[in-house]
């Protein structure tokens, strides 16, 4: 390069710069390493993590088995390196997988239509709230205090800059479920939606049909959310809801420090045109063959900003593909069996422990513990990651621990958890 420029040294290349801005010494970093030294370094760092530990921590990020087939498929270059399916004729493979994803989400949720995915469960909740406001023409949102606290923080950030009032609805101190009396008192003719989660943050199953009836009586919509997608393999789909949002981390996505994950949003056909993000539809090509294309893309990239339903300009296609492969591997019966394993193991773990709430639960529950932190410290010595101390999010539950059991939980480890709490 220097020869082409007619220069005889690298210093000549920078001769036009003032001397005081030049760094005339080597960078203050360690010398380079060979490839095998780098691999040894990363292996040593990996061993510092909780490799081989049992885990009973849930709260929105769950420890499930990941079928090998998922990585085999998503690691293919055609999927791994593709950007976004703007040119339908060049992206039939990606569009096909998204169409299958949308179909499976509708089957799981009991909704009529789902979009191509959202960034994650936390951002899906405010998108559902804004969609409800567009549908109803109202500008007030109620959210259950049993919705994941970090999801509620994301909703608060969205609503602050949208100028939307958000009011929280209390939970029943005995059951751990939404307080229906408090909901009835706060619902009014300005309420666009009530947002609930089931299983909720305490693991309890909400009375979706009753909540939907209360909301609809006031002309509001029900936005149903979930963080534990495996529960949909066993529990009744939330057909009473108007909008369903959620997180698919349980479907083959490692916890991985919080992401990347994939969210979903699905709704009834009559609200389809208010869905944010992108939607893949089925059509026919010039030769009459089955084909796929982007449709109803009411996004800022495609139409005027004031007419856009969302500023979401992409979706989690690769992560959604992982979930699609996962569901294909398990199938309907397999997913039900997986959910049953989660249910039975959680109830084995809960048996004999001092439960804080009486509400029915799936694979998470809250127990009373004099010192949740001490319990977790004792379990770590046994190579077990314990539950989540709830005092950070709910000061009134400072002496409580949120535990989760999945198909990965073993009896010997569950017995140790019981012993540590006792």
HELIX and SHEET records of a PDB file:
HELIX    1   1 UNK A    2  UNK A    5  1                                   4    
HELIX    2   2 UNK A   10  UNK A   13  1                                   4    
HELIX    3   3 UNK A   19  UNK A   21  5                                   3    
HELIX    4   4 UNK A   35  UNK A   47  1                                  13    
HELIX    5   5 UNK A   68  UNK A   74  1                                   7    
HELIX    6   6 UNK A   77  UNK A   80  1                                   4    
HELIX    7   7 UNK A   88  UNK A   90  5                                   3    
HELIX    8   8 UNK A   92  UNK A  109  1                                  18    
HELIX    9   9 UNK A  121  UNK A  136  1                                  16    
HELIX   10  10 UNK A  149  UNK A  162  1                                  14    
HELIX   11  11 UNK A  180  UNK A  186  1                                   7    
HELIX   12  12 UNK A  208  UNK A  217  1                                  10    
HELIX   13  13 UNK A  229  UNK A  233  5                                   5    
HELIX   14  14 UNK A  256  UNK A  258  5                                   3    
HELIX   15  15 UNK A  269  UNK A  274  5                                   6    
HELIX   16  16 UNK A  305  UNK A  307  5                                   3    
HELIX   17  17 UNK A  317  UNK A  350  1                                  34    
HELIX   18  18 UNK A  372  UNK A  380  1                                   9    
HELIX   19  19 UNK A  390  UNK A  392  5                                   3    
HELIX   20  20 UNK A  395  UNK A  397  5                                   3    
HELIX   21  21 UNK A  411  UNK A  421  1                                  11    
SHEET    1   A 2 UNK A  54  UNK A  55  0                                        
SHEET    2   A 2 UNK A 384  UNK A 385  1                                        
SHEET    1   B 7 UNK A 113  UNK A 114  0                                        
SHEET    2   B 7 UNK A 263  UNK A 267 -1                                        
SHEET    3   B 7 UNK A 243  UNK A 247 -1                                        
SHEET    4   B 7 UNK A 221  UNK A 226  1                                        
SHEET    5   B 7 UNK A 191  UNK A 197  1                                        
SHEET    6   B 7 UNK A 140  UNK A 144  1                                        
SHEET    7   B 7 UNK A 165  UNK A 169  1                                        
SHEET    1   C 2 UNK A 279  UNK A 284  0                                        
SHEET    2   C 2 UNK A 290  UNK A 295 -1                                        
SHEET    1   D 3 UNK A 364  UNK A 368  0                                        
SHEET    2   D 3 UNK A 400  UNK A 404 -1                                        
SHEET    3   D 3 UNK A 388  UNK A 389 -1                                        
END                                                                             
